[in-house]
Each structure stands twice: as C-alpha cells, then as structure tokens.
Amino acid sequence: MTKFLDIQSINAAYGDIRTLWDVSLQVNEGEIVALIGPNGAGKTTLMRLIAGLHKPTSGSVQLADAPLHTLPAYEIVKRGVILVPEGRRLFGGMTVLENLELGAYSSRAREARFKTIQRVFELFPILAERQKQHANTMSGGQQQMLAIGRAMMGLPKLLMLDEPSLGLAPLIVENIFEIIKLMNEQGVTIFLVEQNARKALELADRAYILEQGRVVGTGAGKELLHNDEVRQAYLGFAPAARK
Amino acid sequence: MSIESFVQTLVFGVFVGGIYGIAAMGLALVFGVLKIMNIAHGELLMLGGYVSFWVFTTWGMDPFVSLLVTIPMLFLIGLLLDRLVYRHIVTLLGEEKIKNSMLVSFGLTLVIQNLAQWGFTADERAIQVAYTGTGLSLFGVILPYTRLGSFAVAIAVTLLLHVFLRRTYYGKAILATAEDWEAAELTGINIHRIYMMTFALGASLAAIAGTFVTITYGISPSIGIIWTLKALVVVVLAGTGSILGAFPAGILLGVVEAVSGAFIGSTYREVIGLVIFVLVLILRPQGLFARK
C-alpha cells in the first residue's frame, strides 16, 4: 500500500484560538481510516483543512506527493479529494437531481456525470425515485444519502465523511456504513470522522484518536476496539474492576 | 379623478416600477450571491446611461439597440471592478464583510461620480428619439412608446434571468453559491469566478436600468445614489434573499408612488414609498417575496 494522503505537523487556529497542534497522520491508498475523539477535539477542523476550506498556520498536506494545502478548495476537489461536510450542507431549495448534477461541477467529473449518476442511483435507489423532490423536504437519512451521492458525483479518490451517522436512526446508520464499505471495495479511499466510535472502529482498517487538537493514539481499528483506555473513553465501558 | 386618469396613473406607476425592478434586481443579485452591499450600484447605472447616451449621439443608434453595446461595456467594467476592488472584500467574513463592502463601495461612488463629472460635465443629458413623446392610445390611456419599450425589455430581461438562474448549469452554480458558498466550493465550484461573473451580471442589469433612465428622465453624474437607495428599498421590500422578487417589488413601489403622488400630492410620493418600506421592515422583515 502506498502513502496517499500525508499530513505532516499541521498547526491550525481560529483567530487566536489554536485548534490543531502538530498533527501528523497518513491515509494509504485503498484504506478506510477513522478519526475519533470527543467534541471540540478538532476533527472537523482537520477535515475542513484538508478540503481547503481552512488554511493551516504551518505544516503540510500532501496528496500522492503533491502539496494540497496551498490549493483553493475547488482545485482540491478536482484532484479527487471530496468532503461530505458535517450537517450535510445540501442545496435545500434545489431538487435531488440538481444537487447531484452540481456535485459533478469540476471539469474532471463533469463529462462523466451521466454515467456517474447511474452508479449513484444503483447505490441509492431512493434518490432515483425522488429526483424531482426538493432536498430540504427529505428525511435525515435520505439527505445523508444525497450528500454522499453528491460527493460521489465528483468522482472521489479520497472520500472524507464528517459525522455521517449524526442524527440518524440505527438502521439507516447501518445502511450508510454498508455503502461506505461498498464504495471502499470499489476502490475509493475513505477517511471518516465519527462520534459513533464503535461503528467507526469496526469498519476502519486503522484509526487515529484526536484529543484537544493532538493525536493521542493510533492503531488498527479492531485493536483499538479492544483497548481498555479506548473502551472506557469512547465505547462506554466502565473501568475494569481490579482483581 | 376620472377613471381614465386613474388608470393612466397606474400605468405610469407600473412603467416606472419596471425600471425600479431592473435596477433592484442587479443589486439583489450581487447582495444575494456575494453577500456584499454595493452602494456604487447606482453609479454603474449612471455609467450605463452615459454609454447609451454617447452611443446614441455618436452613431445615432436607437437606445434599445444600443443595449447591445452598453450591456457588454458594463459587463467589462463589472469584471474589472470585481478584480480590482470587490475581490478583496468577498474573502472577509460576516459583519466585517458587509461593513467593509459598504465603506469601500461608498468610496467608489465618490470616485466614479467625480470621474463622470470630469469626463461628461455636470449637465443633464437625455436621449430624445424620433418617437419620444408619441405613444399608443388605448381607451383614453396613453402608453408612451419609450416607456412601453422599456417595460417590455424589462420583462424580457427578468424572464431571461429567471431561465438562466433556474435552468442552466452555470445559473444553478450561482444559486448554489448564494445558498451555501462552502458547500458550493466542496462540489468543485470556483466561487471567486462565480462572484466575478455575478458582479458583472449585476453591472449589466444596472446598464439596462441606466439606459431606461436616460430615455425616460435623463441623467447627470449625481443621480447614482438616488438609484442605489431606490434599489435598496425595493430589495428590502422583496426580501433580501429574493433576486427575481425584486421585479414585482419594484412595480409595487412604482405604483404606490404614482398613486400616492396623484392623491396626496407629488411632494409626498417618496414619503409614502419610504413609509411602506418601514412598515415592511416592522411587519414582515423577511420581505414580501422571500422564499424562506
């Protein structure tokens, strides 16, 4: 496996408040990597930073050895790094079809958009049925599907998902995670931020733990799932009784 | 007041309102997409009026035909202004953005106005075509050709803008940027390009309105701020998120002004318009045609 996304010593701030401290992490091609951690740890900031919505104060983000952190967001999309943002951020006044079409705005994806849309409809049949419906009239689960579908329209090589399970019913979450896995099997590298640490660790090849803007741990997903500290902090297990 | 003269008043109100509508639509477009308040919008309108005036006096080109020159001219000026001035403001966030946009564009207003005075003199200019003063007479109501023509063009432009924004891929990208610029960036839209094109489009709409003003009233370098304020009132009436709603709101203001001018006296026509403006702000702050 080759190093695909390479983040080196990133520092970031919002105004005077530092949010990321010397964060380094790697995502290899074909992997599913999860980023877990408590609220306010800087997970969303890191995602936005990779996507180009926020600039680091120092450090570098490289994609296949080319710098990403110097590019505007639309150039990053063109290179196949696509973020499904927290809260989905659909174009609510527009239809499902229009949202999907706009997902293919970058030149690389635009020509293929009629072919891509068929693939999206295969994965999410509900979107095909609701093509003419306005995005803001759909249920949360359907909106999340549309958000992922819109990202797929951009032909991602690296798909980043920020809290895809937020506010969704367990059954829908199951469904969304299955689709993420399926997309990964089809060759899309996945970088995932999740509050639902158990689900994320079950799915991920590897994971990083971010606390107060610093990477405090990393390991294989299954390994972390059985790590006592992680179990206590994120999976809701009481401290093991001393023998 | 006879029924004819009442209808005549209404008709004139509608015609004037059509100009208000087009002037306001440009301002609403720029405000809705770039999220800046361009106080210099009236100045762009004034420049558009002058371009049409000079094209008319130099080549004798009919003002409605000269739109084909005036619109691209102001489109270019719009591109230039975005590059030189507004590009540096749109990257600011929130309140800082709107405040700075007002300050900077107010400064630009002074610059453009003084340049116009220096270049075009302070004399009032108007376009007098062969059919000025003549019109269609329907049941005792006169529809002057210049105003009828302006209104027809205004409706056509509004419909075209509607189709462009709602039906074309590029237009949808503009609306997407207006709705959520970060989400738009994440789909691969170059929002700075969208901002530039939208600003130029807003300037083009000002050019059309300016041409109507030159035909209907006449222009001088100082008219800009009056039209900015008029457009601003219409934008608030329509609701700040509503771009195309500016057109019916403009007509509403035109009619209200005309009717109150006829019944209460022309000195109060502006007052009634502003009273309605304040009432809308108090009773329906989201505007008359807002979608949300």
Boltz contact constraints between the chains, C-beta under 6 A:
constraints:
  - contact:
      token1: [A, 53]
      token2: [B, 182]
      max_distance: 6.0
  - contact:
      token1: [A, 73]
      token2: [B, 185]
      max_distance: 6.0
  - contact:
      token1: [A, 74]
      token2: [B, 185]
      max_distance: 6.0
  - contact:
      token1: [A, 74]
      token2: [B, 188]
      max_distance: 6.0
  - contact:
      token1: [A, 74]
      token2: [B, 190]
      max_distance: 6.0
  - contact:
      token1: [A, 77]
      token2: [B, 188]
      max_distance: 6.0
  - contact:
      token1: [A, 83]
      token2: [B, 186]
      max_distance: 6.0
  - contact:
      token1: [A, 89]
      token2: [B, 180]
      max_distance: 6.0
  - contact:
      token1: [A, 89]
      token2: [B, 183]
      max_distance: 6.0
  - contact:
      token1: [A, 91]
      token2: [B, 176]
      max_distance: 6.0
  - contact:
      token1: [A, 91]
      token2: [B, 179]
      max_distance: 6.0
  - contact:
      token1: [A, 98]
      token2: [B, 172]
      max_distance: 6.0
  - contact:
      token1: [A, 102]
      token2: [B, 176]
      max_distance: 6.0
  - contact:
      token1: [A, 102]
      token2: [B, 187]
      max_distance: 6.0
  - contact:
      token1: [A, 103]
      token2: [B, 187]
      max_distance: 6.0
  - contact:
      token1: [A, 105]
      token2: [B, 187]
      max_distance: 6.0
  - contact:
      token1: [A, 105]
      token2: [B, 188]
      max_distance: 6.0
  - contact:
      token1: [A, 105]
      token2: [B, 189]
      max_distance: 6.0
  - contact:
      token1: [A, 106]
      token2: [B, 188]
      max_distance: 6.0
  - contact:
      token1: [A, 154]
      token2: [B, 188]
      max_distance: 6.0
